[in-house]
Amino acid sequence: MTSSFLDRNRLWSRLNDAVAAHRDPLPTPLVVVDLAAFDANADDLVRRAGGKPVRVASKSLRVPALLERALAHDGFRGVLAYTLREALWLHEHDLSDDIVVAYPTVDRGALARLVGSPSAAAHVTLMIDDVAHLDVVDSVRASLAVPVRVAVDIDAGLRVGGRHVGPKRSPLHDADAVVGLARAVAARSGFRLVGAMTYEGQVAGVPDEVPGRRARSLVVRRMKSLSLDQLRTRRAEVARALAEVAELEFWNAGGSGSLEASAADPVVTELAAGSGLLVPALFDHYQSFVPRPAAFFALPVVRRPGPGVVTVHGGGLVASGPAGDDRLPVPWAPPGLHLTALEGAGEVQTPLAGNAASQLAIGDLVWFRHAKSGELFEHTTTVQLLDGQAFVDAVPTYRGHGLAF
């Protein structure tokens, strides 16, 4: 358990006090970010990065004000965006002058805007892992007057026994394949290779100290160790080969669950992190850091169907990824509630069972944690910012800005 029952009861009181003191009724799902926890998490990420800058992963926030807050912390620099349209919006609104799009894009409309704006093209870097990505860019421009910055995405998965363990991302694994694409970029007018990325998702995104799963956690930690050893060797080989083709500005790696290990690699010049700022439920059980949950959402009790059970309105905020219990929202405050096996988290109602149900009346709020970080903010237009026992601001999410990336 990441927090004691006492801590969660105190949180419940703080959140409910803030709601009660608010001048107007607040709609649900009511989404809140605890600024003290957010700032403490930001400082901890910087500490774990060991002096290397942290590029904030916007996919895990999706709230411009929180992106700005993270970037205001010493040790954070630049944004790792998840779509080109998002990157262009961030540039146009002066949220950052250093934006890397983490995933390849074939969005011709957004690419046309990029090549039509010398300013955007100078501050936004595209991710590629195939010559076809260059072809798409060239298909939308009439001239090569505006050079496009690109970074190469290199597979960071573990290969053992003929199997690949890790995210299915780039097809580029060994130095020859990476250099082949780098040479294609160098030989092509209108492009400049400025960076590289190796995202070791099988290290950064997999819990390795799960209660009740000691054997599995030991296997996961062994897998992570093997993966890091193999990647450190291969990353050095690729870096040496790439140095003969281009002088890179950055080499991005890591994630909230692997900052120390990624920072220890001398090839890596910067880290990426986002989920570690809010610490959703999927990040509860890591050896590398102590979680401080910072994001919560509230749903009202609307029924009391029987002893030991209450039903809240809504609740089906299920996270992406492989279907399983770990993708469901977690009833958090008051402690002592759990989802039911029959209904789980429902779109229009969610029954909750447990000892705490007896103390809840119709109209009371139950506070949940989402399983994944930024996805929570797709379900609301506004986030309340909590400072102590009061909401001090209400800020729009991307949805609140009328944006859907």
C-alpha positions in Angstrom: 0.0 0.0 0.0 1.5 3.3 -1.1 -0.3 5.4 1.6 -1.5 4.5 5.1 -5.2 4.6 5.9 -4.5 7.6 8.1 -2.9 9.5 5.2 -5.9 8.6 2.9 -8.4 9.7 5.5 -6.5 13.0 5.9 -6.6 13.4 2.1 -10.3 12.7 2.1 -10.9 15.5 4.6 -8.7 17.9 2.7 -10.5 17.3 -0.6 -13.9 17.4 1.0 -13.1 20.6 2.8 -12.0 22.2 -0.4 -15.2 21.2 -2.2 -17.3 22.5 0.7 -15.5 25.8 0.7 -15.9 26.3 -3.0 -18.3 29.1 -3.9 -20.1 27.2 -6.6 -21.3 23.6 -6.9 -18.7 21.6 -8.9 -19.6 19.1 -11.6 -18.4 15.5 -11.6 -16.2 13.8 -12.4 -14.4 16.4 -10.4 -10.7 16.2 -11.2 -8.1 17.6 -8.8 -4.3 17.9 -8.7 -2.6 18.3 -5.4 0.1 20.9 -6.0 2.3 20.0 -3.0 2.5 16.4 -4.2 3.1 17.5 -7.8 5.9 19.8 -6.9 7.5 17.2 -4.6 7.3 14.7 -7.4 8.9 17.1 -9.8 11.8 17.7 -7.4 12.2 14.0 -6.9 12.4 13.4 -10.7 15.1 16.0 -11.0 17.0 14.4 -8.2 16.8 11.0 -9.7 17.9 12.4 -13.1 21.3 13.1 -11.6 22.0 16.4 -13.2 20.7 15.5 -16.7 17.7 17.6 -17.9 14.2 16.1 -17.8 12.0 16.6 -20.8 8.4 16.6 -19.7 6.2 14.1 -21.5 3.0 16.0 -22.3 1.0 12.7 -22.9 1.0 12.2 -19.2 -0.3 15.7 -18.3 -2.5 17.2 -21.1 -3.0 20.3 -19.0 -1.1 23.3 -20.3 -0.9 25.0 -16.9 0.7 21.8 -15.4 3.2 21.6 -18.3 4.2 25.2 -17.5 4.5 24.4 -13.8 6.7 21.4 -14.5 8.9 23.4 -16.8 9.3 26.1 -14.2 11.2 23.6 -12.0 14.9 23.7 -12.2 16.1 20.6 -14.0 13.2 20.4 -16.5 13.8 21.4 -20.1 11.6 21.0 -23.2 8.5 19.0 -24.0 8.1 15.5 -25.4 4.8 15.9 -27.3 2.7 13.0 -28.5 1.3 14.5 -31.7 2.5 17.1 -34.2 -0.7 19.1 -33.9 -0.2 19.3 -30.2 3.5 20.4 -30.7 2.4 23.2 -33.0 -0.2 24.4 -30.5 2.4 24.4 -27.7 4.7 26.4 -29.9 2.1 28.9 -31.0 1.1 29.5 -27.4 4.8 29.9 -26.3 4.7 27.0 -23.8 8.1 25.8 -25.0 10.7 26.6 -27.6 12.1 23.0 -27.6 9.5 20.4 -28.5 10.2 16.8 -29.7 7.3 14.8 -31.1 7.8 11.4 -29.6 6.0 9.4 -32.3 6.3 9.4 -36.1 3.6 11.3 -37.9 1.8 11.0 -41.2 -0.6 13.9 -40.5 -0.2 15.8 -43.8 -2.2 18.8 -42.6 0.0 19.3 -39.6 3.1 18.7 -41.6 2.0 21.4 -44.1 1.7 23.8 -41.2 5.1 22.8 -39.9 7.0 23.4 -43.2 5.0 26.6 -43.8 6.3 28.1 -40.5 10.1 28.7 -40.2 9.6 29.4 -36.5 7.8 26.2 -35.8 10.2 24.2 -37.9 13.1 25.6 -35.9 11.7 24.6 -32.6 9.8 21.3 -33.3 11.6 18.0 -33.9 9.9 15.1 -35.7 10.5 11.5 -34.8 11.4 9.0 -37.6 12.3 5.4 -38.0 11.8 4.9 -41.8 12.6 6.8 -45.0 8.8 6.7 -45.7 8.4 9.3 -42.9 10.7 11.7 -44.9 8.6 11.0 -48.0 5.4 12.1 -46.3 7.1 15.4 -45.3 8.3 16.0 -48.9 4.8 15.3 -50.2 3.4 18.4 -48.6 6.0 21.0 -49.5 6.7 22.8 -52.7 10.2 23.9 -51.7 13.0 22.9 -49.4 13.4 26.5 -48.0 12.4 25.4 -44.5 14.6 22.6 -43.1 12.9 20.1 -40.9 14.5 18.8 -37.7 14.3 15.0 -37.2 15.4 12.5 -34.6 15.7 8.8 -35.1 13.8 6.4 -32.8 15.9 3.4 -32.0 14.4 0.2 -30.6 15.4 -0.2 -27.0 13.9 -3.6 -26.4 15.6 -6.7 -24.9 16.4 -9.5 -27.3 16.9 -12.8 -25.7 16.4 -16.3 -27.1 15.2 -15.0 -30.3 12.4 -13.0 -28.6 11.9 -9.3 -28.3 10.8 -7.9 -24.9 9.7 -4.3 -24.8 7.4 -1.9 -26.7 6.9 -2.6 -30.4 8.2 0.7 -31.6 11.1 1.2 -34.0 12.3 -1.4 -36.5 15.8 0.0 -36.0 17.8 -2.2 -33.6 21.5 -2.5 -34.6 24.0 0.2 -35.6 23.9 -0.7 -39.3 20.2 -0.1 -39.6 20.3 3.2 -37.6 23.3 4.5 -39.6 21.5 3.5 -42.8 18.6 5.8 -42.0 20.9 8.5 -40.7 22.8 8.5 -44.0 19.5 8.7 -45.9 18.7 11.9 -43.9 22.1 13.4 -44.5 21.8 12.8 -48.2 18.4 14.4 -48.5 17.9 18.1 -48.8 15.5 19.8 -46.4 16.2 17.6 -43.4 18.6 17.8 -40.5 19.2 14.9 -38.0 19.5 16.4 -34.6 18.7 13.7 -32.1 18.0 10.1 -31.1 15.6 8.4 -28.8 15.8 5.0 -27.0 12.7 4.4 -24.9 13.2 1.4 -22.7 9.5 0.9 -21.9 10.1 -2.6 -20.5 12.2 -1.0 -17.7 10.4 2.4 -17.2 6.8 1.2 -17.4 6.7 -2.2 -15.6 6.2 -2.3 -11.8 8.9 -4.4 -10.1 7.8 -4.6 -6.4 4.2 -5.7 -6.5 2.7 -6.9 -3.2 1.7 -10.6 -3.3 3.7 -11.2 -6.4 7.2 -11.7 -5.1 8.3 -14.3 -7.7 7.0 -12.3 -10.6 8.7 -9.1 -9.3 12.0 -10.9 -9.0 11.6 -12.0 -12.7 10.8 -8.5 -13.7 13.8 -7.0 -11.9 16.0 -9.6 -13.6 14.6 -8.7 -17.0 15.2 -5.1 -16.3 18.8 -5.7 -15.3 19.5 -7.8 -18.5 17.7 -5.2 -20.6 19.8 -2.3 -19.2 23.1 -4.2 -19.6 22.3 -5.1 -23.2 21.0 -1.6 -24.1 24.0 0.1 -22.6 26.4 -1.9 -24.8 24.2 -1.4 -27.9 23.6 2.2 -27.3 27.3 2.9 -27.2 27.9 1.0 -30.4 25.1 3.0 -32.2 26.3 6.3 -30.8 29.8 5.7 -32.1 28.5 4.8 -35.5 26.1 7.8 -35.6 28.9 10.2 -34.7 30.4 9.6 -38.1 27.3 10.8 -39.8 25.8 13.6 -37.7 26.5 15.7 -34.6 23.5 15.2 -32.4 22.0 17.8 -30.1 20.4 15.3 -27.8 19.9 11.6 -27.0 16.7 11.1 -25.1 15.9 8.0 -23.0 14.2 6.7 -20.0 10.9 7.3 -18.3 9.5 7.9 -14.8 10.3 4.3 -13.7 13.9 4.3 -14.9 15.4 7.7 -14.6 18.4 6.6 -12.5 19.4 3.8 -14.8 19.0 5.8 -17.9 20.8 8.8 -16.5 23.8 6.6 -15.6 24.4 5.8 -19.3 27.0 8.4 -20.6 25.4 8.3 -24.1 22.2 9.7 -22.8 22.0 13.5 -22.6 18.4 14.0 -21.4 15.6 12.0 -19.8 11.9 12.0 -20.3 9.2 11.8 -17.6 5.6 12.7 -17.1 3.7 10.0 -15.2 6.0 10.5 -12.2 4.6 14.0 -11.7 1.1 12.7 -11.0 1.9 9.0 -10.0 -1.2 7.2 -11.3 -2.0 3.8 -9.8 0.2 1.8 -12.3 3.2 3.5 -10.8 2.6 2.4 -7.2 5.0 -0.5 -7.0 8.5 0.4 -8.1 11.7 -0.1 -6.2 13.2 3.1 -7.7 10.9 5.6 -6.0 8.3 6.2 -3.3 5.0 7.3 -5.0 3.2 10.5 -4.0 -0.2 10.4 -5.7 -1.1 13.8 -7.0 -4.1 13.4 -9.2 -7.6 12.4 -8.1 -11.2 12.4 -9.4 -14.4 12.4 -7.4 -17.8 10.8 -8.1 -20.9 11.2 -6.0 -22.8 8.5 -4.2 -26.2 8.2 -5.8 -27.5 4.8 -4.4 -27.2 2.6 -1.4 -28.4 -0.7 -2.8 -27.7 -2.8 0.3 -25.6 -3.1 3.4 -21.9 -2.5 2.8 -22.5 -1.2 -0.8 -22.8 2.2 -2.3 -23.1 3.2 -6.0 -21.4 6.2 -7.5 -22.5 7.9 -10.7 -20.1 7.2 -13.6 -16.7 5.7 -13.0 -15.7 3.8 -16.2 -12.5 5.7 -16.7 -10.5 2.7 -17.8 -6.9 3.1 -18.9 -5.4 2.0 -22.2 -3.2 -1.1 -22.5 -3.9 -4.8 -22.0 -7.3 -5.3 -20.4 -7.0 -6.2 -16.7 -7.7 -5.1 -13.2 -4.7 -2.9 -13.1 -6.3 -0.7 -15.8 -9.3 0.1 -13.6 -9.6 3.2 -11.4 -8.8 2.7 -7.8 -11.2 3.8 -5.0 -8.9 5.8 -2.8 -10.6 8.0 -0.3 -12.2 7.1 2.0 -10.0 4.0 2.3 -11.8 0.7 2.7 -13.7 0.5 -0.6 -13.2 -1.7 -3.6 -14.8 -2.4 -7.0 -17.1 -5.4 -7.4 -16.1 -8.3 -9.6 -19.5 -8.4 -11.4 -19.6 -4.7 -12.5 -16.1 -3.3 -12.1 -16.0 0.4 -13.2 -19.1 1.3 -15.2 -19.7 4.1 -17.6 -22.8 5.3 -15.9 -22.6 3.7 -12.4 -20.0 1.9 -10.3 -20.9 -0.1 -7.2 -18.4 0.0 -4.4 -18.2 -2.5 -1.5 -16.3 -2.4 1.7 -16.3 -1.3 5.3 -16.3 2.4 4.4 -19.6 2.1 2.6 -21.5 2.4 5.8 -20.2 5.9 6.5 -21.2 7.2 3.1 -24.5 9.0 2.4 -26.2 9.8 -0.9 -24.5 12.9 -2.2 -21.1 12.2 -0.6 -18.0 12.1 -2.8 -15.7 9.1 -3.3 -12.3 9.9 -4.6 -10.5 7.7 -7.1 -7.1 7.4 -8.7 -6.8 6.8 -12.4 -4.5 3.9 -13.6 -2.7 6.0 -16.2 -1.7 9.6 -15.9 -2.7 11.9 -18.7 -5.7 9.9 -19.9 -7.7 11.1 -16.9 -7.8 14.6 -18.3 -9.6 13.5 -21.5 -12.7 13.1 -19.3 -12.9 16.7 -18.1 -12.5 20.3 -19.4 -11.2 21.7 -16.1 -8.8 20.7 -13.3 -9.0 22.1 -9.8 -5.6 22.8 -8.3 -5.5 22.0 -4.6 -3.1 23.9 -2.2 -3.5 22.6 1.3 -7.2 22.5 2.0 -8.4 24.9 -0.7 -8.7 25.0 -4.4 -6.6 27.9 -5.6 -7.2 27.8 -9.3 -9.2 26.0 -12.0 -7.3 25.4 -15.2 -8.4 24.0 -18.6 -7.2 20.7 -19.9 -6.6 20.3 -23.7 -10.3 19.4 -23.9 -11.1 22.6 -22.1 -9.2 24.5 -24.8 -11.4 22.7 -27.4 -8.5 20.4 -28.4 -8.6 16.7 -29.0 -5.2 15.3 -30.0 
